[in-house]
Amino acid sequence: MHCPFCRHPDSRVVDSRTTDDGTSIRRRRQCPDCSRRFTTIETASLMVIKRSGVTEPFSRNKVIAGVRKACQGRPVTEDALAKLGQRVEEAVRATGSAELSTHDVGLAILGPLQELDLVAYLRFASVYRAFDSLEDFEAAIAELREQSERAAPARECGCEGGAGQPAVPVPATAAD
């Protein structure tokens, strides 16, 4: 790391700490030549390969902007979009890959978006799953209905574990 004051090509790390959100490391450095101190922030880069072959850094804001278009006219709050963006970023970083395609990022959006709003999910899925016909939409809707029907018995019985999980008996209280 070059010293920003005297441009000496070396520096030594005096202190390292992670940032509050845990996504980067703050390092205090000292120049061995001029003895001045400066701070650097290091983050792991995550690159997205676009369809044209160009690479650019991953942007949570771009994810949110794309999902916002799919959610246009839907009852989805900005806070919900921000949470979705965070979940997607965490998911793509968890892959451990330094480079992802835009298609991979789009697919990572589908799960959280399905939980957020089904209409927005279908809009978004039509692009990232490359729907070519009405049959593609019908198949996706049928799949969503099937998932909803599988989840309905779990909601009705009050099962915490979801479909296929046994119900946990709740002891009666004096208030019952």
N, C-alpha and C positions, 0 to 999 in steps of 0.2 A: 504494500500500500504506500503510495507516494504521499509525502507530507504536503498538506495543502498550503503551508506557509513558505517552506524553502525548497520544495520539490525533491527532497532527498528520497531516494528510491526504497527506503526501508523504514519500518517503524516497529515498535514492540507493543504487545497488548498488555495494558496495565490492569484492566478489569473487564469481565464479560458478564452480561446478565440477559436473560430472556425478557422480551417485552411482556406487558400485561396479558395480551391476547395469545401469547405463546407462538406466534407465527414468525418471529424474527429475533435476532440476537443483537443487542447493543454492546458495542465494544469501545472502551476508552483506550486510546493509543497514545504513545509518546514517541516523538522523533528523536533518534540518537544524536542527530546533528545539531538541531536548534533547541532541543529539549521542550518544545511546545507540545501541548496535548490537544487532541481532537477526538471526535466521536464518529464512529461508523455504525451503520445499521446493515446487518446481513439478513437476507431473506432467501429461501430456497426458490429458485425460479421454476415455474411451471409454464411450459410453452404449448401453444395450441397451433396445430398445423391446419391451415385453412384449405379449402378445396382447390384453390389455385396453387397450393404448394408453399405459399408464404407462411412463415411462422411469426407468431406474436405472443406476448405474455398473456396468460390467463387473466381475464377481467371479470370479477363478480358483477360489476356494473353492467357489462354486456349481457350476462346471463339474465339479470333482472330486467333489462330493457327488452330482451326477446320474449320473456315470459309475460311481461306487462302487455305486449301486443296480443298475446293469446288470451289474456284475461280482460281485454277491452270489453266494457259493458257488463262485466261480471262483478259480483259482490266480493272483491278481493282487496284487502287493505295493503297499503305500502309496507306496513310492518310485516305482514304475512309474506310479501315478496322479498323483503330483506332476509327473513328467516329462511326462506327457500334458497336464496342465493348463498347463504352461509352453509346450509346443508349440502348443496351441490359442490361448493368449493371443498368442503371437508371430504366428501366422497371421492372427488377426483384426485385430491392430494393423497388420500389413503391408498390409491392404486399403487403408489410408489413409482410411477412412471414420470419421467421428466418431460415427456412430450405426449400429447393426446391429439386426436383428430377432432375437428368440430363435431363430427358425427358422434364420437364417444361422449363429448360434453353434452350434446343434445339428448343422448340416451340416459345420461346421469340425471338429467332434469326430469325425465318422465315419471319416475317413482314419486318424488316429493310433490310434483304437480298433480298427479292423480289423487293424492290425499287432499290436496288443497281445493281443486275444483275440476269436476269431471268434464264439463264443456270445454274449459281451457285446455285440459289434457288432450281431448280429441283434436282440438285445433292444432296444438303443438305436435302431437303424434302424427298427424296427417303429413307433416313436413319431414320429420325425422325418421319415420318408419316408411316413408315414400308411398303413401296411399296413391294408387293409380285409378281406382274405380269406386263406385258406390259399394261394391261387395267388400272392399277393404274397410270402409267405414262400418258397414253392417257387422262384419266379423269382430271389429274392435268393440262395438257396442254390445254385441252378444257376449264377448269375453268379460266386459265390465258388469253386465247383468249377472253372469254366472258367479263372478267374484262377490257381488253384492248378496246374492242368494246364499252362498256358502257362509258369509259373515253374519247373516240375519239370525240364524239359530243361536249363535254365540251371544249376540246382543240381547236376544229375548230371554235367555236363561241367566243372563248376568255373569257369564263366564269372564273372568279376567284374562285368561290365557288365550282367548280367541278360539277359532274353529278347531275342533278336534281335541280340545283340552277338556279334561273333566271339570265339572263345576266344583267349586270349593264351598262346602257348607258354611254358612254364617250362623254362629250361635245366636239364639234369641236373647234379647235384652229385656229389661224391665219395661222399657218404653214400648215394646212391641205389643 
